[in-house]
Each structure stands twice: as structure tokens, then as C-alpha cells.
């Protein structure tokens, strides 16, 4: 419970579908949960692609930011 996909729509939907929409039924389509979908005014379903929008860096021992006392903090 609680792991829904959220759908925002600019397409005119029937009256029963107003406000924030939730679904678990799109998982087979994009195979994911807790995603945000958008239905554009033409009725097309969109999902955001956030690939490449974040970085992960391991701080090596020769870096001045490296901490041997707290090795779990040697990431950014």
C-alpha cells in the first residue's frame, strides 16, 4: 500500500477522474512504481526521463576531503 504512480492530466477526463489520480496498473507498461505520468491535452501519456540528471562521486584516499574516521561519508 502507498506505492502508487501519480497521473496529472491536461486532457479532458470523465468527471469521476478529477484531482490527483493514482494507479498501480501502469507497472507492466513502464515497469516501475512511484512514477509521475502526464497526459497532455492531445491525450498522449508521458513519463519523465531523469537519466543523467544526477552524479555520484567516490572520494578517494588521496583527496583532501577523504575521511578515514568516517568512510561512509566518502561519497558525494
Buried (B, 14 or more C-beta within 10 A) or exposed (E): EEEBBEBEBEEEEEEEEEEEBEEEEBEEEEEEEEBEBBBEEEEEBEBEEEEEEEEEEEBEEEEEEBEEEEEEEBEE
